[in-house]
């Protein structure tokens, strides 16, 4: 990680550490989403009306087989692990797109396999876009292009901000590789951050 770069101010180092931690959490969420995606295939889980409830009953009675067990696991990931990971990544003030994904994942157990796959693929794209946005911010910090507060400590919209172009730091040239599709998605959903 570049979080310990020389010439960075303490708030910049702190922001780089936060970005690194958020990226690690996001990668864990992507792993959970991919597990869910593997379970979302045709005939691997129950789907449709009350799928979660039917699976819970069938699994507890020992009559549902692998499909019921997979549905219970999928539901656990959808309402627990993956959902909580995404909530922590998106923070207390998610964008409208992020909020929509959270709600869709929470209700995805009762969807058709095709609907589940679409929801999960969107969530994965959004998580990858978050990583791309974080990497872009980290690169701007490392090259001195990231705005930080001045000595006045003002934090209102635009007030008291300056650009760190005079710090004498040069960019490392190690820009993260991001696919154009993910970058476009990141710019669309996180451009204002």
WOFENFEN-V671497 format. One record per residue. N is the residue number from 1. RES is the residue in three letters. SS is DSSP state (2 for helix, 1 for strand, 0 for the rest). PHI is phi in radians with two decimals (999 if undefined). BURIAL is + if it has 24 or more other ideal C-beta (glycine too) atoms within 12 Angstrom, else -. Layout:
# WOFENFEN-V671497
<<N RES SS PHI BURIAL> <N RES SS PHI BURIAL>>
This chain:
# WOFENFEN-V671497
<<1 UNK 0 999 -> <2 UNK 0 -1.73 +> <3 UNK 0 -1.23 -> <4 UNK 0 -1.92 -> <5 UNK 0 -1.13 +> <6 UNK 0 -1.28 -> <7 UNK 0 1.48 -> <8 UNK 0 -1.56 +> <9 UNK 0 -1.29 -> <10 UNK 2 -1.07 -> <11 UNK 2 -1.19 -> <12 UNK 2 -1.25 +> <13 UNK 2 -1.07 +> <14 UNK 2 -1.07 -> <15 UNK 2 -1.12 +> <16 UNK 2 -1.10 +> <17 UNK 2 -1.13 -> <18 UNK 2 -1.05 -> <19 UNK 2 -1.10 +> <20 UNK 2 -1.08 +> <21 UNK 2 -1.14 -> <22 UNK 2 -1.14 +> <23 UNK 2 -1.11 +> <24 UNK 2 -1.10 -> <25 UNK 2 -1.10 +> <26 UNK 2 -1.13 +> <27 UNK 2 -1.11 -> <28 UNK 2 -1.13 +> <29 UNK 2 -1.12 +> <30 UNK 2 -1.08 +> <31 UNK 2 -1.06 -> <32 UNK 2 -1.10 +> <33 UNK 2 -1.12 +> <34 UNK 2 -1.21 -> <35 UNK 2 -1.09 +> <36 UNK 2 -1.11 +> <37 UNK 2 -1.08 +> <38 UNK 2 -1.12 -> <39 UNK 2 -1.43 +> <40 UNK 0 -1.41 +> <41 UNK 0 -1.16 -> <42 UNK 0 -0.93 -> <43 UNK 0 1.09 -> <44 UNK 0 -1.60 +> <45 UNK 0 -2.38 +> <46 UNK 0 -1.19 +> <47 UNK 0 -2.51 +> <48 UNK 0 1.49 -> <49 UNK 0 -0.93 -> <50 UNK 0 0.93 -> <51 UNK 2 -1.00 +> <52 UNK 2 -1.09 +> <53 UNK 2 -1.19 -> <54 UNK 2 -1.07 +> <55 UNK 2 -1.15 +> <56 UNK 2 -1.06 +> <57 UNK 2 -1.15 -> <58 UNK 2 -1.09 +> <59 UNK 2 -1.14 +> <60 UNK 2 -1.17 -> <61 UNK 2 -1.52 -> <62 UNK 0 1.29 -> <63 UNK 0 -2.00 -> <64 UNK 0 -1.63 +> <65 UNK 2 1.15 -> <66 UNK 2 -1.07 -> <67 UNK 2 -1.10 +> <68 UNK 2 -1.17 +> <69 UNK 2 -1.10 -> <70 UNK 2 -1.09 +> <71 UNK 2 -1.16 +> <72 UNK 2 -1.09 +> <73 UNK 2 -1.10 +> <74 UNK 2 -0.99 +> <75 UNK 2 -1.09 +> <76 UNK 2 -1.10 +> <77 UNK 2 -1.14 +> <78 UNK 2 -1.18 +> <79 UNK 2 -1.74 +> <80 UNK 2 -2.08 -> <81 UNK 2 -0.96 +> <82 UNK 2 -1.11 +> <83 UNK 2 -1.10 +> <84 UNK 2 -1.15 -> <85 UNK 2 -1.09 +> <86 UNK 2 -1.14 +> <87 UNK 2 -1.05 +> <88 UNK 2 -1.20 -> <89 UNK 2 -1.23 +> <90 UNK 2 -1.34 +> <91 UNK 0 1.38 -> <92 UNK 0 -1.34 -> <93 UNK 0 -2.30 -> <94 UNK 0 -1.22 -> <95 UNK 0 -1.19 +> <96 UNK 2 -1.07 -> <97 UNK 2 -1.12 +> <98 UNK 2 -1.15 +> <99 UNK 2 -1.07 -> <100 UNK 2 -1.09 -> <101 UNK 2 -1.07 +> <102 UNK 2 -1.03 +> <103 UNK 2 -1.18 -> <104 UNK 2 -1.14 +> <105 UNK 2 -1.11 +> <106 UNK 2 -1.03 +> <107 UNK 0 -1.78 -> <108 UNK 2 -1.30 +> <109 UNK 2 -1.02 +> <110 UNK 2 -1.57 +> <111 UNK 0 -1.52 +> <112 UNK 0 -1.28 -> <113 UNK 2 -0.95 +> <114 UNK 2 -1.13 -> <115 UNK 2 -1.17 -> <116 UNK 2 -1.03 +> <117 UNK 2 -1.06 +> <118 UNK 2 -1.11 -> <119 UNK 2 -1.08 +> <120 UNK 2 -1.19 +> <121 UNK 2 -1.10 +> <122 UNK 2 -1.11 +> <123 UNK 2 -1.13 +> <124 UNK 2 -1.11 +> <125 UNK 2 -1.07 +> <126 UNK 2 -1.15 +> <127 UNK 2 -1.15 +> <128 UNK 2 -1.13 +> <129 UNK 2 -1.15 +> <130 UNK 2 -1.12 +> <131 UNK 2 -1.08 +> <132 UNK 2 -1.07 +> <133 UNK 2 -1.11 +> <134 UNK 2 -1.06 +> <135 UNK 2 -1.13 +> <136 UNK 2 -1.13 +> <137 UNK 2 -1.11 +> <138 UNK 2 -1.06 +> <139 UNK 2 -1.11 +> <140 UNK 2 -1.14 +> <141 UNK 2 -1.14 +> <142 UNK 2 -1.14 +> <143 UNK 0 -1.63 +> <144 UNK 0 1.45 +> <145 UNK 0 -1.69 -> <146 UNK 0 -1.51 +> <147 UNK 1 -1.31 +> <148 UNK 1 -2.25 +> <149 UNK 1 -1.27 -> <150 UNK 0 -1.52 -> <151 UNK 0 -1.09 -> <152 UNK 0 -1.23 -> <153 UNK 0 1.33 -> <154 UNK 0 -1.11 -> <155 UNK 0 -2.21 -> <156 UNK 0 -1.29 -> <157 UNK 0 -0.86 -> <158 UNK 0 1.41 -> <159 UNK 0 -1.29 -> <160 UNK 0 1.34 -> <161 UNK 1 -1.81 -> <162 UNK 1 -2.48 -> <163 UNK 1 -1.76 -> <164 UNK 0 -1.52 +> <165 UNK 2 -1.22 -> <166 UNK 2 -1.66 -> <167 UNK 2 -1.41 -> <168 UNK 0 1.37 -> <169 UNK 0 -1.50 -> <170 UNK 0 -1.89 -> <171 UNK 0 -1.14 -> <172 UNK 0 -1.38 -> <173 UNK 0 1.39 -> <174 UNK 0 -1.67 -> <175 UNK 0 -1.24 -> <176 UNK 0 -1.13 +> <177 UNK 0 -1.44 -> <178 UNK 0 -2.31 -> <179 UNK 0 -1.14 -> <180 UNK 2 -1.00 -> <181 UNK 2 -1.13 -> <182 UNK 2 -1.16 +> <183 UNK 2 -1.12 +> <184 UNK 2 -1.07 -> <185 UNK 2 -1.11 +> <186 UNK 2 -1.11 +> <187 UNK 2 -1.11 -> <188 UNK 2 -1.16 -> <189 UNK 2 -1.64 +> <190 UNK 2 -2.24 +> <191 UNK 0 -0.98 -> <192 UNK 0 -1.44 -> <193 UNK 0 -1.63 +>>
